[in-house]
Amino acid sequence: MARVLVVGAGLSGLSVAMEASVRGHHVVVLEKRSSIGGRASSELRDGFPIAYGPHFLLKKGPLHQLVRKVSKVKPSVLPLRPHRIELLGHGMMQPRKPMMDAVLYRRASKSYDRDHPSIQASEDIASWGLGNEDRSRALLDSNLLALKEGWSGLVGRLAVTLDEVGIPIETGANVIEIEKHKVHLSDGRHVEADVVILACGYGQSKKLLPELPEIEFRTASTIDVALDAMPLGERHGILDTKHSMAIFDMKQIHPGIAPSGALLSAVHYGEGKGEDRLSQLCAFMDERAPGWKAHILHERQQKNVKIAPLAGRVEFGFARKSGILLTGAWVESEHILSDGAVAASRLAAEHISKMPLQQ
Ligand SMILES: Cc1cc2nc3c(=O)[nH]c(=O)nc-3n(C[C@H](O)[C@H](O)[C@H](O)COP(=O)(O)OP(=O)(O)OC[C@H]3O[C@@H](n4cnc5c(N)ncnc54)[C@H](O)[C@@H]3O)c2cc1C
């Protein structure tokens, strides 16, 4: 049994703590913020779970499986439906009329025909420009899910399970330096461990471990707003694939998400400056969700967020000789986004028993 210290209590940190504990190790999690969840959190305001950009759970993906395994009550989920997503310039992603368009779509989605505009759009938008076929097929098959409880609900489920098995999560614990078998905190304390697992995102990991290779991330800007109006009507979303922008109404996808109105979550990914992306996204919303600004109850904007690419990721054992393992969506695995983080966590946890213990 190893003493394992996990740095960061986002989805990577919580999942690696769970996987390490299942394998019999003694685990402690340190989180620098006062709350857990990292980018996967959503904040409940007047009944609206305001998130950090649109988040969809891949049905039967690593995160969904983990959550189902730890939950006594299954999370309430409903899928994003292609026949309720408008594809700018083409009508609905899954046309139902005219008959010919409906038939062509059915054929194209069955054979995954990349010449069909809906398949192209799905491949682009389902993984925020990463071109992931699994998530694209999931969108076409109505297997990308919105959660009634928001992503904080998922985080809460993992945290409750960790609490039940006695894994402490210390918040307000900012790790500023690592050496072999020891981490130093900003309040002057240091903590010893056999294995340190960095689950604190790429930027923070690079600060703690400067020898990490550079990764070229995708960048995105997001706007999340709770509204007392429904500017998208009954549509689940509107996609502008030419400009890599999308607006979703999470409340339309899962009516149980919020008491009334709409919960718009919009994203614009790609090159350029964050402020330019944000103003283009605002203009897109002005055009496609008319009047949204006059109905805002709560709002959150992010200028620059990173999306881990498929290429150039780092292996979980990159710093194993220093007693350090890595996890996150930027760490090598077969999956992307939080599924990548959960999959990398499993790989790291499986490796703990091969790491040397502190003498
Ligand atoms: C626009 C956008 C859309 C996305 N959509 C989806 C989606 O649809 N589906 C999906 O599955 N995933 C999606 N993702 C990805 C998902 O949000 C992330 O993969 C996941 O939340 C990353 O979790 P993490 O734990 O690796 O990192 P983070 O959430 O960043 O957590 C890191 C934690 O470490 C803590 N920390 C940092 N430094 C220190 C330190 N020095 N000491 C102690 N603690 C520290 C931080 O406070 C934070 O809590 C999306 C991401 C973005 C940006």
The ligand as an SDF file (V2000), in Angstrom:
LIG
                    3D

 53 58  0  0  0  0  0  0  0  0999 V2000
  -15.2790   24.8280  -23.2770 C   0  0  0  0  0  0  0  0  0  0  0  0
  -15.1280   23.4660  -22.6970 C   0  0  0  0  0  0  0  0  0  0  0  0
  -16.1130   22.5220  -22.9320 C   0  0  0  0  0  0  0  0  0  0  0  0
  -15.9680   21.2170  -22.4260 C   0  0  0  0  0  0  0  0  0  0  0  0
  -16.9300   20.3140  -22.6800 N   0  0  0  0  0  0  0  0  0  0  0  0
  -16.8250   19.0710  -22.2170 C   0  0  0  0  0  0  0  0  0  0  0  0
  -17.8290   18.1250  -22.4890 C   0  0  0  0  0  0  0  0  0  0  0  0
  -18.8040   18.4150  -23.1720 O   0  0  0  0  0  0  0  0  0  0  0  0
  -17.6910   16.8720  -21.9830 N   0  0  0  0  0  0  0  0  0  0  0  0
  -16.6080   16.5180  -21.2430 C   0  0  0  0  0  0  0  0  0  0  0  0
  -16.5450   15.3680  -20.8150 O   0  0  0  0  0  0  0  0  0  0  0  0
  -15.6350   17.3930  -20.9530 N   0  0  0  0  0  0  0  0  0  0  0  0
  -15.7100   18.6590  -21.4380 C   0  0  0  0  0  0  0  0  0  0  0  0
  -14.7280   19.5680  -21.1880 N   0  0  0  0  0  0  0  0  0  0  0  0
  -13.5210   19.1320  -20.4820 C   0  0  0  0  0  0  0  0  0  0  0  0
  -13.6600   19.1410  -18.9720 C   0  0  0  0  0  0  0  0  0  0  0  0
  -14.1300   20.3700  -18.4900 O   0  0  0  0  0  0  0  0  0  0  0  0
  -12.2600   18.9020  -18.3970 C   0  0  0  0  0  0  0  0  0  0  0  0
  -11.6100   17.8490  -19.0500 O   0  0  0  0  0  0  0  0  0  0  0  0
  -12.2800   18.5290  -16.9680 C   0  0  0  0  0  0  0  0  0  0  0  0
  -13.1250   19.3610  -16.2130 O   0  0  0  0  0  0  0  0  0  0  0  0
  -10.8500   18.6930  -16.4920 C   0  0  0  0  0  0  0  0  0  0  0  0
  -10.7520   18.3070  -15.1900 O   0  0  0  0  0  0  0  0  0  0  0  0
   -9.3480   18.3510  -14.4480 P   0  0  0  0  0  0  0  0  0  0  0  0
   -9.6150   17.8240  -13.1070 O   0  0  0  0  0  0  0  0  0  0  0  0
   -8.3010   17.6790  -15.2530 O   0  0  0  0  0  0  0  0  0  0  0  0
   -8.8860   19.8740  -14.4180 O   0  0  0  0  0  0  0  0  0  0  0  0
   -9.5280   21.0960  -13.6230 P   0  0  0  0  0  0  0  0  0  0  0  0
  -10.9870   21.0450  -13.6900 O   0  0  0  0  0  0  0  0  0  0  0  0
   -8.8320   22.3150  -14.1260 O   0  0  0  0  0  0  0  0  0  0  0  0
   -9.1290   20.8260  -12.1000 O   0  0  0  0  0  0  0  0  0  0  0  0
   -7.8550   21.0780  -11.5760 C   0  0  0  0  0  0  0  0  0  0  0  0
   -8.0000   21.3550  -10.0980 C   0  0  0  0  0  0  0  0  0  0  0  0
   -6.6890   21.4980   -9.5400 O   0  0  0  0  0  0  0  0  0  0  0  0
   -6.6910   22.6020   -8.6610 C   0  0  0  0  0  0  0  0  0  0  0  0
   -5.3110   23.1070   -8.5690 N   0  0  0  0  0  0  0  0  0  0  0  0
   -4.6350   23.7520   -9.5400 C   0  0  0  0  0  0  0  0  0  0  0  0
   -3.3960   24.0570   -9.1140 N   0  0  0  0  0  0  0  0  0  0  0  0
   -3.2950   23.5930   -7.8500 C   0  0  0  0  0  0  0  0  0  0  0  0
   -2.2500   23.6180   -6.8820 C   0  0  0  0  0  0  0  0  0  0  0  0
   -1.0770   24.1990   -7.1380 N   0  0  0  0  0  0  0  0  0  0  0  0
   -2.4700   23.0490   -5.6560 N   0  0  0  0  0  0  0  0  0  0  0  0
   -3.6720   22.4610   -5.3860 C   0  0  0  0  0  0  0  0  0  0  0  0
   -4.6990   22.4300   -6.2670 N   0  0  0  0  0  0  0  0  0  0  0  0
   -4.5120   22.9700   -7.4880 C   0  0  0  0  0  0  0  0  0  0  0  0
   -7.6480   23.5920   -9.3150 C   0  0  0  0  0  0  0  0  0  0  0  0
   -8.1090   24.5540   -8.3910 O   0  0  0  0  0  0  0  0  0  0  0  0
   -8.7470   22.6630   -9.8210 C   0  0  0  0  0  0  0  0  0  0  0  0
   -9.7460   22.4430   -8.8560 O   0  0  0  0  0  0  0  0  0  0  0  0
  -14.8300   20.8660  -21.6760 C   0  0  0  0  0  0  0  0  0  0  0  0
  -13.8500   21.8330  -21.4090 C   0  0  0  0  0  0  0  0  0  0  0  0
  -13.9920   23.1090  -21.9230 C   0  0  0  0  0  0  0  0  0  0  0  0
  -12.9270   24.1310  -21.6320 C   0  0  0  0  0  0  0  0  0  0  0  0
  1  2  1  0
  2  3  1  0
  2 52  2  0
  3  4  2  0
  4  5  1  0
  4 50  1  0
  5  6  2  0
  6  7  1  0
  6 13  1  0
  7  8  2  0
  7  9  1  0
  9 10  1  0
 10 11  2  0
 10 12  1  0
 12 13  2  0
 13 14  1  0
 14 15  1  0
 14 50  1  0
 15 16  1  0
 16 17  1  0
 16 18  1  0
 18 19  1  0
 18 20  1  0
 20 21  1  0
 20 22  1  0
 22 23  1  0
 23 24  1  0
 24 25  2  0
 24 26  1  0
 24 27  1  0
 27 28  1  0
 28 29  2  0
 28 30  1  0
 28 31  1  0
 31 32  1  0
 32 33  1  0
 33 34  1  0
 33 48  1  0
 34 35  1  0
 35 36  1  0
 35 46  1  0
 36 37  1  0
 36 45  1  0
 37 38  2  0
 38 39  1  0
 39 40  1  0
 39 45  2  0
 40 41  1  0
 40 42  2  0
 42 43  1  0
 43 44  2  0
 44 45  1  0
 46 47  1  0
 46 48  1  0
 48 49  1  0
 50 51  2  0
 51 52  1  0
 52 53  1  0
M  END
$$$$
